[in-house]
Amino acid sequence: MLFNLKGRTAIVTGAGSKRGIGRSIALALAEQGADVVICDMNLEGAKETAAEVASKGVKSLALQCNVIVESEIAAVVKQTVETFGKIDILVNNAGITQPVKVLDMTEADWDRVVDVNMKSTFLCSKAVLPNMIANKYGRIVNMSSVSAKRGGGVFGGAHYSAAKSGILAFGKALSREVAPEGITINAIAPGIVATDIRGGVEDEETQKKMTSDIPCRRMGTPLDVAAAVCFLASTEAGYITGEEIDVNGGSHMD
Ligand SMILES: NC(=O)c1ccc[n+]([C@@H]2O[C@H](COP(=O)([O-])OP(=O)(O)OC[C@H]3O[C@@H](n4cnc5c(N)ncnc54)[C@H](O)[C@@H]3O)[C@@H](O)[C@H]2O)c1
């Protein structure tokens, strides 16, 4: 069976959101057989995801973690290795956005959005790499956005676009460093996905307006993104690194 993740251990950040991409990724990885550690600032949400993951017949662990606090990330890594023995897959999914124009943006806005999206990707990747290097195997999948490539235009501000673009460049640079160790670093760049990140899932009428110029004529679903993550997280994707997959219904092609 292709893309089988049985025996693999994955950490998914930001996987506590009920209708979020992270939860869908955690469930999809579990369906492929991986044990999954769910981390989120929202512990209740993480526990819900972990219970759903466990119902797929794999092991799961819910941990509270703010992905911009190094000591909290270190605790997640420690607990994961103590429980499962290793870390094979990291999905840097946690993220926030903010609809604000540059002239109205404060320095604190910039720092918060850039840190939660981009600095977290650096901190979490750095934290898992020693274990992956020791095992000569690893898959890191980072969550970028179509905003990285076309300069926002949907909802997020310029800080969000900058952070999501930085994630792509960081991944390319890191992939050169760790590819000889059997570790790949890739990204997904989703278009608009129906989740709560913009403050609630849009109603049908709004979705229609938002998707009128998307070739596939619909918003993405968390599962559209999760399927691409499962592929990049698989053993079979081992010759793909420093790349990104656009999951955007054709709204941006490059
Ligand atoms: N929904 C979209 O249209 C879309 C499009 C492109 C990219 N993305 C990216 O996909 C990822 C998931 O987004 P989503 O739409 O599922 O959002 P969401 O708001 O539903 O979920 C985000 C999760 O991240 C968690 N989180 C936020 N800050 C955190 C922190 N500091 N530490 C730990 N957890 C934290 C939240 O608690 C939440 O559970 C994000 O990186 C987002 O930028 C989303």
Ligand as a Chemical Component Dictionary entry (heavy atoms), coordinates in Angstrom:
data_LIG
# 
_chem_comp.id                   LIG 
_chem_comp.type                 NON-POLYMER 
_chem_comp.pdbx_formal_charge   0 
_chem_comp.three_letter_code    LIG 
# 
loop_
_chem_comp_atom.comp_id 
_chem_comp_atom.atom_id 
_chem_comp_atom.alt_atom_id 
_chem_comp_atom.type_symbol 
_chem_comp_atom.charge 
_chem_comp_atom.model_Cartn_x 
_chem_comp_atom.model_Cartn_y 
_chem_comp_atom.model_Cartn_z 
_chem_comp_atom.pdbx_ordinal 
LIG N1  N1  N 0  -8.075 28.713 6.180  1  
LIG C1  C1  C 0  -7.460 29.241 5.146  2  
LIG O1  O1  O 0  -8.079 29.837 4.235  3  
LIG C2  C2  C 0  -5.969 29.123 5.018  4  
LIG C3  C3  C 0  -5.381 29.434 3.794  5  
LIG C4  C4  C 0  -3.994 29.341 3.651  6  
LIG C5  C5  C 0  -3.221 28.929 4.738  7  
LIG N2  N2  N 1  -3.845 28.641 5.921  8  
LIG C6  C6  C 0  -2.968 28.214 7.024  9  
LIG O2  O2  O 0  -3.370 26.950 7.504  10 
LIG C7  C7  C 0  -3.052 26.830 8.899  11 
LIG C8  C8  C 0  -4.292 26.376 9.673  12 
LIG O3  O3  O 0  -5.277 27.367 9.533  13 
LIG P1  P1  P 0  -6.825 27.111 9.829  14 
LIG O4  O4  O 0  -7.569 27.784 8.749  15 
LIG O5  O5  O -1 -7.074 25.685 10.135 16 
LIG O6  O6  O 0  -6.983 28.019 11.137 17 
LIG P2  P2  P 0  -7.732 27.773 12.532 18 
LIG O7  O7  O 0  -7.838 29.126 13.139 19 
LIG O8  O8  O 0  -8.965 26.983 12.332 20 
LIG O9  O9  O 0  -6.697 26.892 13.346 21 
LIG C9  C9  C 0  -5.456 27.400 13.777 22 
LIG C10 C10 C 0  -5.071 26.685 15.049 23 
LIG O10 O10 O 0  -3.802 27.182 15.459 24 
LIG C11 C11 C 0  -3.828 27.369 16.861 25 
LIG N3  N3  N 0  -2.846 28.365 17.251 26 
LIG C12 C12 C 0  -2.857 29.700 16.974 27 
LIG N4  N4  N 0  -1.795 30.292 17.547 28 
LIG C13 C13 C 0  -1.110 29.323 18.196 29 
LIG C14 C14 C 0  0.073  29.319 18.980 30 
LIG N5  N5  N 0  0.776  30.436 19.213 31 
LIG N6  N6  N 0  0.499  28.143 19.494 32 
LIG C15 C15 C 0  -0.192 27.009 19.272 33 
LIG N7  N7  N 0  -1.329 26.957 18.562 34 
LIG C16 C16 C 0  -1.770 28.098 18.025 35 
LIG C17 C17 C 0  -5.244 27.803 17.165 36 
LIG O11 O11 O 0  -5.586 27.588 18.530 37 
LIG C18 C18 C 0  -6.045 26.946 16.212 38 
LIG O12 O12 O 0  -6.404 25.707 16.798 39 
LIG C19 C19 C 0  -2.520 28.203 9.314  40 
LIG O13 O13 O 0  -1.105 28.197 9.272  41 
LIG C20 C20 C 0  -3.059 29.128 8.241  42 
LIG O14 O14 O 0  -2.295 30.298 8.089  43 
LIG C21 C21 C 0  -5.176 28.720 6.085  44 
# 
loop_
_chem_comp_bond.comp_id 
_chem_comp_bond.atom_id_1 
_chem_comp_bond.atom_id_2 
_chem_comp_bond.value_order 
_chem_comp_bond.pdbx_ordinal 
LIG N1  C1  SING 1  
LIG C1  O1  DOUB 2  
LIG C1  C2  SING 3  
LIG C2  C3  SING 4  
LIG C2  C21 DOUB 5  
LIG C3  C4  DOUB 6  
LIG C4  C5  SING 7  
LIG C5  N2  DOUB 8  
LIG N2  C6  SING 9  
LIG N2  C21 SING 10 
LIG C6  O2  SING 11 
LIG C6  C20 SING 12 
LIG O2  C7  SING 13 
LIG C7  C8  SING 14 
LIG C7  C19 SING 15 
LIG C8  O3  SING 16 
LIG O3  P1  SING 17 
LIG P1  O4  DOUB 18 
LIG P1  O5  SING 19 
LIG P1  O6  SING 20 
LIG O6  P2  SING 21 
LIG P2  O7  DOUB 22 
LIG P2  O8  SING 23 
LIG P2  O9  SING 24 
LIG O9  C9  SING 25 
LIG C9  C10 SING 26 
LIG C10 O10 SING 27 
LIG C10 C18 SING 28 
LIG O10 C11 SING 29 
LIG C11 N3  SING 30 
LIG C11 C17 SING 31 
LIG N3  C12 SING 32 
LIG N3  C16 SING 33 
LIG C12 N4  DOUB 34 
LIG N4  C13 SING 35 
LIG C13 C14 SING 36 
LIG C13 C16 DOUB 37 
LIG C14 N5  SING 38 
LIG C14 N6  DOUB 39 
LIG N6  C15 SING 40 
LIG C15 N7  DOUB 41 
LIG N7  C16 SING 42 
LIG C17 O11 SING 43 
LIG C17 C18 SING 44 
LIG C18 O12 SING 45 
LIG C19 O13 SING 46 
LIG C19 C20 SING 47 
LIG C20 O14 SING 48 
# 
